[in-house]
Amino acid sequence: MPYTIVEYEPTPNPNAVKCWLDHPVSDHPRSFLDADSATGDPLAAALFEIEGVRNLLFNGSWITVNKHAEVTWPAVKKAVERVLAEARDLPGVGPVDAADAAVEPPASAG
């Protein structure tokens, strides 16, 4: 199932960004500290193929991407958008029950 980023939310860490998606990616928090920890999760594994991705956090309708400091955000964001848009082609990536994963962006975000 493809995903679209509807909003980028900055975090206190300049090397991390929260990506709000158009629908849930996970029904519970999932943390991936490195590519090895993404084994068994095709979406996380595909995101780790992006040069510079350091770790990931999935929770409801958002993911947080943490990158290595020497990599620029424009390149990482473009690659993340591509991977998420092509997620329908990844085996095992399917819809999440929205009721179980209901997390809304903060009202002040935008």
C-alpha positions in Angstrom: 0.0 0.0 0.0 1.5 3.3 -1.0 1.9 6.1 1.5 2.1 9.9 1.0 3.8 12.3 3.4 1.3 15.0 4.2 3.6 17.0 6.5 7.1 17.1 7.8 7.4 18.0 11.5 10.8 19.1 12.8 12.1 17.6 16.0 14.6 19.0 18.5 17.2 16.8 16.8 18.4 18.4 13.5 19.1 14.9 12.2 15.6 13.6 12.7 12.2 14.5 11.2 8.7 13.2 11.8 6.8 12.4 8.6 3.0 12.4 9.0 1.5 10.0 6.5 -1.9 9.9 4.8 -2.8 6.6 6.6 -1.4 4.4 9.4 1.8 2.5 8.9 1.7 0.7 12.2 -0.8 -0.2 14.9 1.8 0.0 17.6 5.2 1.8 18.1 8.1 0.0 16.3 11.7 1.1 16.6 14.4 0.0 14.1 17.9 0.9 15.3 19.7 -0.3 12.2 19.1 -2.2 9.0 19.6 -5.6 10.8 16.7 -4.8 13.1 14.5 -4.2 10.1 14.7 -7.9 9.0 11.1 -9.1 8.5 9.7 -5.6 7.8 9.9 -4.8 4.1 9.1 -1.1 4.5 11.7 -0.5 7.1 14.2 -2.5 5.2 13.5 -0.4 2.0 13.9 2.8 4.0 17.3 1.6 5.3 18.5 1.2 1.7 18.5 5.0 1.5 22.0 6.4 1.9 22.3 8.1 5.3 19.3 6.7 7.1 20.4 5.9 10.6 17.3 4.6 12.5 13.5 4.7 12.2 10.4 4.8 14.4 7.0 3.9 13.2 3.9 4.8 15.2 0.3 5.1 13.9 0.3 7.6 11.0 3.8 8.8 11.3 7.4 7.7 11.0 10.5 9.4 12.4 13.6 9.2 10.2 16.9 9.8 11.8 19.8 10.4 9.4 23.6 10.6 9.6 24.8 14.2 10.1 26.8 14.3 6.8 23.8 13.6 4.6 21.5 16.4 3.6 17.7 16.4 4.2 16.7 17.2 0.6 18.2 14.0 -0.7 16.9 11.9 2.2 13.4 13.3 2.0 13.2 12.8 -1.8 14.3 9.1 -1.4 11.9 8.5 1.6 9.0 9.9 -0.5 9.9 7.6 -3.3 10.1 4.5 -1.1 6.8 5.3 0.6 5.1 5.9 -2.8 6.3 2.5 -4.0 5.4 0.6 -0.9 2.6 -1.2 -2.7 5.3 -3.2 -4.5 6.9 -4.4 -1.3 5.8 -7.9 -0.1 4.0 -7.9 3.2 3.2 -4.2 3.3 -0.5 -3.8 3.7 -3.2 -1.8 5.4 -3.2 -1.2 9.2 -6.5 -1.0 11.0 -6.9 2.8 11.4 -8.9 2.4 14.6 -6.0 0.7 16.2 -3.5 3.2 15.0 -5.3 6.5 15.4 -2.7 9.1 16.0 -3.4 12.6 14.7 -0.9 15.4 13.9 -0.8 18.1 16.5 -3.2 21.0 15.9 -0.3 23.4 15.9 1.6 21.5 13.2 1.5 23.0 9.8 
